[in-house]
Amino acid sequence: MKLVQLIGFLRNRLKAVVRICFGLLGLLIVVDALLVDKQHAHTAVERLPAFWSIFGFLGCVCIIIASKWFGHAGIMTREDYYDE
């Protein structure tokens, strides 16, 4: 029951939650740019600040797009599929 209350609390303050998340993301990018040693990076793009964050985000976007495509390509069926 407490989880439902937490979700309701956060949903009522959605703008503040989004701002906090963007602030944390910015803080992580600054920490990555200033404090993380990139001397032993394997490729040149790994030296860019927030490369792995951007890479992970784009990977998630690709997974979501692919799963939606699979769903609309035939996995999703009507609710009355077995009634016929």
ABEGO torsion letter per residue (X at the ends): XAAAAAAAAAAAAAAAAAAAAAAAAAAAAAAAAAABBAAABABAAAABBGAAAAAAAAAAAAAAAAAAAAAAAGABBBAAAAAX
